[in-house]
Amino acid sequence: MTGRTIVYLPNWLGDMVMAVPFLHALRAYVYGEIWAVGKSNAIHIYNGLNLFDRFLAIDDKGIIPFLDTVSILKKVSFKRGIILPHSFRSALLFFTLLLRERIGYARNKRGFMLNRKIPEGRDTESTVEHYLRIIDALGGKRSLDAPVLLVTEDEEQKFDKKFTDIRKPYAVFAVSAQYGPSKCWPAHYFSELADMIVKQYGIEVYILPGKDEEETANKVLAGATEKDHVEVRSMNVMDLKVCISRASFVVSNDTGPRHLSAALSRPTIVLLGPMDDRYTSYPSPWTYPLWKDLPCRPCNKKHCDREHECLVQITPKEVFAKVEEIIEKRT
């Protein structure tokens, strides 16, 4: 496929990671430059993979940043635009640019802005598969069936200069979820698990909150008794990637860092709550999912109207048993 291509990247961390197999296949299929537009943290996720020739960040949602982006991109000739998010706004950008080919899924009443609509799957499918079906429709070949990420030497050096006191070995906890509280394992469960890990293995536990997630992280820390070995560390996406890549294992809610961790080949225990995990499943020897088979699951709700049974019934002892399994397997 010839000509310059521009891709509108997903907005959420997990979706950014799950787009890697599609982007990898697109890189091999396109004979020409590939540009990407998306949130500024996306470039750190994809750094080292050589997926794009140019990247343009668009973080603000106002009309002025939108028009500024249009003004910049109108100076460049693109043959096609591929839209990975389902938002109306992302399709509007390429429609405004009058690109010859505007490719994506016709959701959220945006079909009139696309001139190449990707057929919807008949069954519930993973996000990885959802994106890969775009490369199928374009006539390209799949090359990966699961996300793979890299950490560059430059990223490691910057991390080491900034975090001189990070002590190895360590575990990483991702204790919140931007989707909503229904995805979150109880904070006191994380506290109990941290104490069990420290007492049994003597390793550090680093709680890495995302944006606006410090309150939950601090609750976990407050509930732990082994506070000399449990810390909250706030990091940007680049540093988060490096920190996770060096962890002995990761314990995460069903949220973005779980995909980052698995793509970096770190053992990742995922606490699956209300969401239909068919949306986030893909082949991964690094993912250890835990869930409870309940009549109300999956409900896909942001707020639980019951007793949060799907996560409350996953006990710290059960998760610790999985930690033991991981450590024994890799020693």
VEXDRENTI-256452 format. One record per residue (C-alpha): residue number from 1; x, y, z. Coordinates in Angstrom, 2 decimals, padded with zeros to 5 digits, m for minus. Each point is the difference from the previous one (the first is absolute). Layout:
! VEXDRENTI-256452
+-----+---------+---------+---------+
|   k |       u |       v |       w |
+-----+---------+---------+---------+
| NUM |       X |       Y |       Z |
...
+-----+---------+---------+---------+
//
This chain:
! VEXDRENTI-256452
+-----+---------+---------+---------+
|   k |       u |       v |       w |
+-----+---------+---------+---------+
|   1 |  000.00 |  000.00 |  000.00 |
|   2 |  001.65 |  003.23 | m001.16 |
|   3 | m000.37 |  003.64 |  001.01 |
|   4 |  000.20 |  001.83 |  003.28 |
|   5 | m002.31 | m001.34 |  002.74 |
|   6 | m001.13 |  001.65 |  003.23 |
|   7 | m001.38 | m001.95 |  002.96 |
|   8 | m002.14 |  001.40 |  002.80 |
|   9 |  001.19 | m001.92 |  003.07 |
|  10 | m002.18 | m001.26 |  002.86 |
|  11 | m000.48 |  002.28 |  003.00 |
|  12 |  000.30 | m002.47 |  002.88 |
|  13 |  003.20 | m001.65 |  001.20 |
|  14 | m001.30 | m003.55 | m000.30 |
|  15 | m001.36 |  000.63 | m003.49 |
|  16 |  003.30 |  001.59 | m001.05 |
|  17 |  001.80 | m003.19 |  000.99 |
|  18 | m002.57 | m002.28 | m001.61 |
|  19 |  000.38 |  001.92 | m003.28 |
|  20 |  003.63 | m001.12 | m000.38 |
|  21 | m000.69 | m003.16 | m002.07 |
|  22 | m002.01 |  002.07 | m002.50 |
|  23 |  002.63 |  002.76 | m000.14 |
|  24 |  002.76 | m002.58 | m000.45 |
|  25 | m001.85 | m001.55 | m002.95 |
|  26 | m000.73 |  003.43 | m001.47 |
|  27 |  003.68 |  000.97 |  000.15 |
|  28 |  000.87 | m003.08 | m002.09 |
|  29 | m002.85 |  000.60 | m002.47 |
|  30 |  000.39 |  003.71 | m000.78 |
|  31 |  002.61 |  001.15 | m002.54 |
|  32 |  000.20 |  003.60 |  001.07 |
|  33 |  000.03 |  002.16 |  003.10 |
|  34 | m002.28 | m000.75 |  002.92 |
|  35 | m001.03 |  002.91 |  002.19 |
|  36 | m001.86 | m000.33 |  003.26 |
|  37 | m002.14 |  002.40 |  002.01 |
|  38 | m001.04 | m000.59 |  003.60 |
|  39 |  000.64 |  000.78 |  003.63 |
|  40 |  003.55 |  001.04 |  000.82 |
|  41 |  000.60 | m003.00 |  002.26 |
|  42 | m000.53 | m002.33 | m002.96 |
|  43 |  003.47 |  000.71 | m001.35 |
|  44 |  001.50 | m001.41 |  003.21 |
|  45 | m002.05 | m003.18 | m000.29 |
|  46 |  001.18 | m000.64 | m003.56 |
|  47 |  003.55 |  001.26 |  000.39 |
|  48 |  002.57 | m002.40 | m001.41 |
|  49 | m002.43 | m001.87 | m002.28 |
|  50 |  000.54 |  002.11 | m003.15 |
|  51 | m003.71 |  000.07 | m000.79 |
|  52 | m000.26 |  003.63 | m001.21 |
|  53 |  002.03 |  002.51 | m001.97 |
|  54 | m001.68 |  003.01 |  001.62 |
|  55 | m002.14 |  000.54 |  003.10 |
|  56 | m002.27 |  002.94 |  000.79 |
|  57 | m001.36 |  000.37 |  003.52 |
|  58 | m003.55 |  001.19 |  000.61 |
|  59 | m000.91 |  000.03 |  003.70 |
|  60 | m002.49 |  002.84 |  000.39 |
|  61 | m003.64 | m000.51 | m001.03 |
|  62 | m000.92 |  003.60 | m000.80 |
|  63 | m000.79 |  001.37 | m003.44 |
|  64 |  003.23 |  002.04 | m000.19 |
|  65 |  002.36 | m003.02 |  000.40 |
|  66 | m002.14 | m001.85 | m002.52 |
|  67 |  000.28 |  002.78 | m002.58 |
|  68 |  003.73 |  000.36 |  000.69 |
|  69 |  000.43 | m003.69 | m000.78 |
|  70 | m002.02 |  000.35 | m003.20 |
|  71 |  002.17 |  002.96 | m001.03 |
|  72 |  003.21 | m001.98 |  000.51 |
|  73 | m001.20 | m003.13 | m001.80 |
|  74 | m001.48 |  001.88 | m002.97 |
|  75 |  003.56 |  000.89 | m001.02 |
|  76 |  000.75 | m003.69 | m000.52 |
|  77 | m001.40 | m002.27 | m002.71 |
|  78 | m001.52 | m003.20 |  001.39 |
|  79 | m001.49 | m002.77 | m002.10 |
|  80 | m001.96 | m001.58 |  002.83 |
|  81 | m000.92 |  000.35 |  003.64 |
|  82 | m000.71 | m002.94 |  002.31 |
|  83 | m002.06 |  000.72 |  003.10 |
|  84 |  000.41 | m002.40 |  002.91 |
|  85 | m002.14 |  001.72 |  002.67 |
|  86 | m003.78 | m000.11 | m000.38 |
|  87 | m000.47 |  003.67 |  000.87 |
|  88 | m001.82 |  002.47 | m002.23 |
|  89 |  002.80 |  002.51 |  000.46 |
|  90 |  002.73 | m002.28 | m001.37 |
|  91 | m001.98 | m000.63 | m003.20 |
|  92 | m000.80 |  003.71 | m000.30 |
|  93 |  003.71 |  000.84 | m000.13 |
|  94 |  000.64 | m002.11 | m003.09 |
|  95 | m003.33 |  001.04 | m001.55 |
|  96 |  001.01 |  003.65 |  000.39 |
|  97 |  003.31 | m000.79 | m001.71 |
|  98 | m001.94 | m001.45 | m002.97 |
|  99 |  002.25 | m003.05 | m000.16 |
| 100 | m000.65 | m002.24 | m003.01 |
| 101 | m000.38 | m003.07 |  002.22 |
| 102 | m001.49 |  000.26 |  003.48 |
| 103 |  000.00 | m003.44 |  001.58 |
| 104 | m001.59 | m001.14 |  003.25 |
| 105 | m003.00 | m001.49 |  001.75 |
| 106 | m003.28 |  001.83 | m000.62 |
| 107 | m001.00 |  000.42 |  003.63 |
| 108 | m001.37 |  002.99 |  001.93 |
| 109 | m001.87 |  001.41 | m003.03 |
| 110 |  003.20 |  000.78 | m001.86 |
| 111 | m000.48 | m002.31 | m002.97 |
| 112 | m000.68 |  002.88 | m002.41 |
| 113 |  003.58 |  001.26 |  000.61 |
| 114 |  001.58 | m003.32 | m001.04 |
| 115 |  000.30 | m001.21 | m003.57 |
| 116 |  001.37 | m003.40 |  000.97 |
| 117 | m001.91 | m001.61 |  002.84 |
| 118 |  001.43 | m003.06 |  001.73 |
| 119 | m002.66 | m002.72 |  000.43 |
| 120 | m000.93 | m000.67 |  003.61 |
| 121 |  000.70 | m003.45 |  001.42 |
| 122 | m002.96 | m002.21 |  000.69 |
| 123 |  001.20 | m001.06 |  003.45 |
| 124 |  001.63 |  001.75 |  002.92 |
| 125 |  003.68 |  000.33 | m000.84 |
| 126 |  003.15 |  001.18 |  001.72 |
| 127 |  001.30 |  003.50 | m000.67 |
| 128 |  003.12 | m001.53 | m001.54 |
| 129 | m002.14 | m001.95 | m002.47 |
| 130 | m002.24 |  003.03 | m000.58 |
| 131 |  002.98 |  002.02 | m001.22 |
| 132 |  001.57 | m002.89 | m001.93 |
| 133 | m003.15 | m000.37 | m002.09 |
| 134 |  000.83 |  003.39 | m001.47 |
| 135 |  003.26 | m001.34 | m001.43 |
| 136 | m001.94 | m003.00 | m001.29 |
| 137 | m002.42 |  002.33 | m001.82 |
| 138 |  002.90 |  001.95 | m001.50 |
| 139 |  001.59 | m003.18 | m001.34 |
| 140 |  003.03 | m000.05 |  002.29 |
| 141 |  001.45 | m002.94 |  001.91 |
| 142 | m000.09 | m000.50 |  003.75 |
| 143 |  003.39 | m000.35 |  001.69 |
| 144 | m000.76 |  000.07 |  003.74 |
| 145 | m002.96 | m001.38 |  001.92 |
| 146 |  000.86 |  001.73 |  003.28 |
| 147 |  001.58 |  003.35 |  000.96 |
| 148 |  003.77 |  000.27 |  000.43 |
| 149 |  001.73 |  003.12 |  001.37 |
| 150 |  003.63 |  001.03 |  000.43 |
| 151 |  001.96 |  002.14 |  002.44 |
| 152 |  002.81 |  002.00 | m001.58 |
| 153 |  003.43 |  000.63 |  001.47 |
| 154 | m000.75 |  003.72 |  000.15 |
| 155 | m003.19 | m000.63 |  002.00 |
| 156 |  001.91 | m002.18 |  002.45 |
| 157 |  002.72 |  002.59 |  000.48 |
| 158 | m002.52 |  002.78 |  000.68 |
| 159 | m001.82 | m002.22 |  002.47 |
| 160 |  003.20 | m000.87 |  001.87 |
| 161 |  000.93 |  003.67 |  000.36 |
| 162 | m003.43 |  000.89 |  001.35 |
| 163 | m000.66 | m002.98 |  002.28 |
| 164 |  003.32 | m000.76 |  001.64 |
| 165 | m001.65 | m001.59 |  003.05 |
| 166 | m002.19 | m002.59 | m001.72 |
| 167 |  001.01 | m003.31 |  001.56 |
| 168 | m000.09 | m003.36 | m001.76 |
| 169 | m001.50 | m002.52 |  000.13 |
| 170 | m003.48 |  001.48 |  000.19 |
| 171 | m003.65 | m000.54 | m000.86 |
| 172 | m002.27 |  002.59 | m001.60 |
| 173 | m003.64 |  000.62 |  000.97 |
| 174 | m002.51 |  001.80 | m002.26 |
| 175 | m002.79 |  000.63 |  002.49 |
| 176 | m002.43 |  002.29 | m001.86 |
| 177 | m001.84 |  000.13 | m003.32 |
| 178 | m001.00 |  003.06 | m001.98 |
| 179 | m003.10 | m001.82 | m001.23 |
| 180 | m001.59 |  000.16 |  003.44 |
| 181 | m000.09 | m001.50 |  003.53 |
| 182 | m001.72 | m003.20 | m001.14 |
| 183 |  003.33 | m001.20 | m001.42 |
| 184 |  001.92 |  000.54 |  003.22 |
| 185 |  000.99 | m002.77 |  002.40 |
| 186 | m000.50 |  001.24 |  003.59 |
| 187 |  002.85 |  002.19 |  001.25 |
| 188 |  000.35 | m001.96 |  003.25 |
| 189 |  000.42 | m003.19 | m002.03 |
| 190 |  002.96 |  001.59 | m001.78 |
| 191 |  001.39 |  001.04 |  003.42 |
| 192 | m000.29 | m003.54 |  001.32 |
| 193 |  001.59 | m001.44 | m003.11 |
| 194 |  002.92 |  002.46 |  000.20 |
| 195 |  000.70 | m001.08 |  003.59 |
| 196 | m000.07 | m003.67 | m000.98 |
| 197 |  002.46 |  000.59 | m002.85 |
| 198 |  002.42 |  002.00 |  002.15 |
| 199 | m000.09 | m002.47 |  002.88 |
| 200 |  000.43 | m003.08 | m002.17 |
| 201 |  002.48 |  001.25 | m002.57 |
| 202 |  001.51 |  003.19 |  001.43 |
| 203 | m000.44 |  001.93 | m003.23 |
| 204 | m001.23 |  003.53 | m000.51 |
| 205 | m003.52 |  000.83 | m001.13 |
| 206 | m000.46 |  003.12 | m002.12 |
| 207 | m003.52 |  001.36 | m000.49 |
| 208 | m000.09 |  001.95 | m003.26 |
| 209 | m003.09 |  002.22 | m000.25 |
| 210 | m001.15 |  001.57 | m003.23 |
| 211 | m001.38 |  003.50 | m000.40 |
| 212 | m002.34 |  000.93 |  002.87 |
| 213 |  000.47 | m003.44 |  001.61 |
| 214 |  002.23 |  000.99 |  002.92 |
| 215 | m002.86 | m000.15 |  002.54 |
| 216 | m000.57 | m003.73 | m000.55 |
| 217 |  003.75 | m000.68 | m000.02 |
| 218 |  000.39 |  001.78 |  003.33 |
| 219 | m002.86 | m002.06 |  001.48 |
| 220 |  001.88 | m003.16 | m000.93 |
| 221 |  003.17 |  001.34 |  001.59 |
| 222 | m001.85 |  001.10 |  003.15 |
| 223 | m001.46 | m003.48 |  000.42 |
| 224 |  003.35 | m001.80 | m000.30 |
| 225 |  002.00 | m000.83 |  003.12 |
| 226 |  003.33 | m000.52 | m001.82 |
| 227 |  000.29 |  003.67 | m000.93 |
| 228 |  003.81 | m000.06 | m000.18 |
| 229 | m000.31 | m002.17 | m003.10 |
| 230 | m003.18 |  001.37 | m001.60 |
| 231 |  000.08 |  003.32 | m001.88 |
| 232 | m002.17 |  002.13 | m002.25 |
| 233 |  001.86 |  001.32 | m003.04 |
| 234 | m001.57 |  002.36 | m002.53 |
| 235 |  001.51 | m000.35 | m003.48 |
| 236 | m000.65 |  001.17 | m003.52 |
| 237 | m000.70 | m002.60 | m002.68 |
| 238 |  003.62 | m000.29 | m001.10 |
| 239 |  001.22 | m000.66 |  003.53 |
| 240 | m002.95 | m002.30 |  000.71 |
| 241 |  001.04 | m002.10 | m002.99 |
| 242 |  003.59 | m000.34 |  001.23 |
| 243 | m001.04 | m000.73 |  003.59 |
| 244 | m002.44 | m002.71 | m001.04 |
| 245 |  002.56 | m001.55 | m002.36 |
| 246 |  002.30 | m000.66 |  002.98 |
| 247 | m002.64 | m001.33 |  002.41 |
| 248 |  000.10 | m003.58 |  001.22 |
| 249 | m003.77 | m000.07 | m000.55 |
| 250 | m002.99 |  002.34 | m000.21 |
| 251 | m003.38 | m000.16 |  001.74 |
| 252 | m002.58 |  002.12 | m001.79 |
| 253 | m003.65 |  000.76 | m000.30 |
| 254 | m001.41 | m000.50 | m003.48 |
| 255 |  001.47 |  003.25 | m001.28 |
| 256 |  002.69 |  001.46 | m002.26 |
| 257 |  003.16 | m001.00 |  001.93 |
| 258 | m000.95 | m003.69 | m000.25 |
| 259 |  000.38 |  000.20 | m003.78 |
| 260 |  003.21 |  002.01 |  000.29 |
| 261 |  001.42 | m002.62 |  002.35 |
| 262 | m000.91 | m003.04 | m002.10 |
| 263 |  001.33 |  001.67 | m003.15 |
| 264 |  003.30 |  000.54 |  001.85 |
| 265 |  000.11 | m003.73 |  000.86 |
| 266 | m000.54 |  000.43 |  003.73 |
| 267 | m002.13 | m002.52 |  001.95 |
| 268 | m003.30 |  001.81 |  000.51 |
| 269 | m002.77 | m001.02 |  002.38 |
| 270 | m003.23 |  001.60 | m001.22 |
| 271 | m002.97 |  000.39 |  002.33 |
| 272 | m002.98 | m000.28 | m002.30 |
| 273 | m003.18 |  001.57 |  001.28 |
| 274 | m003.16 |  001.11 | m001.81 |
| 275 |  001.29 |  000.30 | m003.56 |
| 276 | m000.46 | m002.54 | m002.76 |
| 277 |  003.59 | m001.18 | m000.35 |
| 278 | m000.57 | m001.05 | m003.60 |
| 279 |  000.70 |  003.64 | m000.87 |
| 280 |  003.49 | m000.13 |  001.51 |
| 281 |  001.12 | m003.58 | m000.57 |
| 282 |  002.85 | m001.01 | m002.29 |
| 283 |  002.67 | m002.72 |  000.09 |
| 284 |  002.45 |  000.81 |  002.79 |
| 285 |  002.21 | m002.29 |  002.09 |
| 286 |  000.57 |  002.95 |  002.35 |
| 287 | m003.62 |  000.57 |  001.07 |
| 288 | m001.48 | m001.79 |  003.03 |
| 289 | m003.69 |  000.95 |  000.19 |
| 290 | m002.06 | m000.54 |  003.15 |
| 291 | m003.80 |  000.25 |  000.04 |
| 292 | m003.14 | m001.33 |  001.63 |
| 293 | m002.74 | m001.67 | m001.99 |
| 294 | m003.09 |  001.87 |  001.20 |
| 295 | m003.48 |  000.39 | m001.55 |
| 296 |  000.39 |  003.79 | m000.17 |
| 297 |  003.37 | m000.10 | m001.74 |
| 298 |  000.75 |  001.51 | m002.44 |
| 299 | m002.18 |  003.05 |  000.48 |
| 300 |  002.37 |  002.62 | m001.54 |
| 301 | m001.23 |  002.61 |  002.50 |
| 302 |  002.14 |  002.84 |  001.33 |
| 303 | m001.69 | m000.17 |  003.39 |
| 304 | m001.04 | m003.22 |  001.71 |
| 305 | m003.60 | m000.07 |  001.27 |
| 306 |  000.59 | m003.20 |  001.98 |
| 307 |  002.77 | m000.79 |  002.49 |
| 308 |  002.91 |  000.04 | m002.45 |
| 309 |  000.04 | m003.79 |  000.32 |
| 310 |  001.97 | m000.63 | m003.19 |
| 311 |  003.08 |  001.62 |  001.54 |
| 312 | m000.65 | m000.37 |  003.73 |
| 313 | m000.10 | m003.77 | m000.39 |
| 314 |  003.57 | m000.01 | m001.40 |
| 315 |  001.89 | m000.19 |  003.30 |
| 316 |  003.56 |  001.20 |  000.72 |
| 317 |  000.95 | m003.60 |  000.85 |
| 318 | m001.16 | m001.11 | m003.44 |
| 319 |  002.07 |  002.70 | m001.70 |
| 320 |  003.00 | m000.78 |  002.19 |
| 321 | m000.22 | m003.65 | m001.05 |
| 322 |  000.35 |  001.20 | m003.60 |
| 323 |  002.99 |  002.13 |  001.02 |
| 324 |  001.63 | m003.10 |  001.50 |
| 325 | m000.68 | m001.92 | m003.20 |
| 326 |  001.65 |  002.71 | m002.11 |
| 327 |  003.06 |  000.29 |  002.22 |
| 328 |  000.50 | m003.76 |  000.24 |
| 329 | m000.34 | m000.36 | m003.77 |
| 330 |  002.66 |  002.61 | m000.69 |
| 331 |  002.59 | m000.97 |  002.61 |
+-----+---------+---------+---------+
//
